[in-house]
Structures are given as structure tokens and as C-alpha cells.
């Protein structure tokens, strides 16, 4: 924070203020808040109790009502700051409430009771982390099965997507045949088709193949993506053709050229596509919802829907589960993010 403050008040020269620099850093700070503010709110809200989430106005930090142990009581009682008829203010524990009348006692002298209107008391709040949100989520579901299904779909689909898209991109970038450009334009044109339009054809194909309620029914329909073909083709165009010609002169097969030369040189673009594929598959909700109907085949994203009922929604569990589902994608992005700039920048260079 001290470095940020120094940059914001920095001056250029002796007298002139660097207003451009201040504006630049202010703009970056606004962008940082807009991007990570909702994520921070999500994480902090996942540690709030159900009562704290329903409070208005909402609080950023997870505060909860303070409880205190009172002699003679089996459970801790909620603590309130009460304004008594004589104008004094005291912290009392609520023993019971009937209508608008509350009976409170002093935790240090519980033999004396105070009857006050509920409008004359305010809850004493303290910083509390509702870690039970996470503990109870694991007890409500077979979390290991859900995690395994999500990981299996994401990993297998990503590997197949990388292989298929790389093979198509290799053919479209290094082979010369009639209609090559037309095929590439046809692949790219599929980007204009909304995914919801092909849901019914995909469902019919999966049903005919007997892949309903199967993880393979979720994996296969989208293993070849036009985005991946375009990204890898543009990157492979930057690989010198002389390398491939030299390998052919050494009697290397086309598969060996593809596996030992093209793929290693395309590692940055493959890393970018891997990040995209992991995010697509891990966060996919609609297609698994259509294909899977058995609970033991559900993914973590489908499990989120279980917290939303017809009349009520268990927001404290839903937010905790959402944070859990964000962690794997965040880790993948953290390990592969250094390839993003290189891969995307090089994909547009011919």
C-alpha cells in the first residue's frame, strides 16, 4: 500500500505533477477492483451464515451475532446491546422472546431478568467465519465422486481436444490440397452458430450411440472446436517449412513429424488452448444437465443446482460450493498463465 501511495503522489520534475501517471494508476486500480471485487465478495460471503447473508444492508466481512455462556443455560445465548428505561445501555443475553417482548439477563448476574421491547435492543456483532458451510457441504454429497467425475471429464476432454485440434491445424497449415482455404473458412464459420441450436442434434446423436447417463456422452460432442483449430493453425504457420522438409528428407513419417517437431514447437499455443478447454469443460452446466440424470454421474457444477429449491435457496452452501469449484481452474490458470501472452501473440504472426 505504501508503494501504491508513493506512485499516486509521485511528481515529474520539481514542480509539475504527473497527472497522466496518477490517472494511469487510478485507472488500473479501478480495473483491479472491478475484476477482483466480485471474487473477493464471493469468498468472504462463503464464510457467512445464512442469517448474515440475509441482512440488509449487506456487509463485506463475515460478521455474526456474538453469543455468551450463561450459568444455568445449556447453550450459549445471543448477546444484545440494550437500552434500559433509565437510559443506560448494557450488554444482556436474550433468554427468550414472546412477540415483541424479549426477556434478557445479565450474563454475570443471571438471577435478574429484564423485559424490554425488541426495538430497544441491537445485536452485538463480532467477526465470525462460518466454516461449517464447507464442512456441511462435504457431508451433504458424495464429494469424492462428484470431484472425480468433473476431473475425468475435464482432463480426458482436454487431451482429446488438444490432439484433434492439433491434427486438423497441422493439416490446414502445412499441407497444400485443393479446397484447403474453403475447409478452413467452413470451420471458422461455425463460430457464428449459437451453441443452443445444436443441443437437440447432439442429444439425438448421443442417444442413438447409447451414451446417455455416461461421462463419454459429455466428453465427445465438443472435442473439436473451431476456436482451437484457428488458434493452433495460426501458430503453426509460424513454424518454418524447412524444418518439416528436412525431417522428410531424413525419412521421418508424417506422424513422427507431427509428434516430435510440430507439437513441441506449438507448446505455447497448446497451453492457451488447454486453459480454454479446462475452463469450458469444468464450468459446463447445460450439456451435462441434459445428458446426465443419475446422481452418481453428476459433476460439481450440477451439484450446485441441488442447493436451489423451488421456494428457498441455501445461499451459504451454494457460495461455499462455488468457491470450491473455482479452485481447480484457478490453479490451472496460475501454472499456465505465462504461456497465454506468448501463444496468443504468436498465433497472429505469419
C-alpha positions, 0 to 999 in steps of 0.5 A: 500500500505504501508503494501504491501511495508513493506512485499516486503522489509521485511528481515529474520534475520539481514542480509539475505533477504527473497527472497522466501517471496518477490517472494511469494508476487510478485507472488500473486500480479501478480495473483491479477492483472491478475484476477482483471485487466480485471474487473477493465478495464471493469468498468472504460471503462463503464464510457467512451464515445464512442469517448474515447473508440475509441482512440488509444492508449487506456487509463485506466481512463475515460478521455474526451475532456474538453469543455468551455462556450463561450459568444455568443455560445449556447453550450459549445465548445471543448477546444484545446491546440494550437500552434500559428505561433509565437510559443506560445501555448494557450488554444482556443475553436474550433468554427468550422472546414472546412477540415483541417482548424479549426477556434478557439477563445479565450474563454475570448476574443471571438471577435478574431478568429484564423485559424490554421491547425488541426495538430497544435492543441491537445485536452485538456483532463480532467477526465470525467465519462460518466454516461449517458451510464447507464442512456441511457441504462435504457431508451433504454429497458424495464429494469424492465422486462428484470431484472425480467425475468433473476431473475425468471429464475435464482432463480426458476432454482436454487431451482429446481436444488438444490432439484433434485440434492439433491434427486438423491445424497441422493439416490446414497449415502445412499441407497444400490440397485443393479446397484447403482455404474453403475447409478452413473458412467452413470451420471458422464459420461455425463460430457464428452458430449459437451453441443452443441450436445444436443441443437437440442434434447432439442429444439425438446423436448421443442417444442413438450411440447409447451414451446417455447417463455416461461421462463419454456422452459429455466428453465427445460432442465438443472435442473439436472446436473451431476456436482451437483449430484457428488458434493452433493453425495460426501458430503453426504457420509460424513454424518454418517449412524447412524444418518439416522438409528436412525431417522428410528428407531424413525419412521421418513419417508424417506422424513422427513429424507431427509428434516430435517437431510440430507439437513441441514447437506449438507448446505455447499455443497448446497451453492457451488452448488447454486453459480454454478447454479446462475452463469450458469443460469444468464450468459446463452446466447445460450439456451435462444437465441434459445428458446426465440424470443419475446422481452418481454421474453428476459433476460439481457444477450440477451439484450446485443446482441441488442447493436451489429449491423451488421456494428457498435457496441455501445461499451459504452452501451454494457460495461455499460450493462455488468457491470450491469449484473455482479452485481447480481452474484457478490453479490451472490458470496460475501454472499456465498463465505465462504461456497465454501472452506468448501463444496468443501473440504468436498465433497472429504472426505469419 
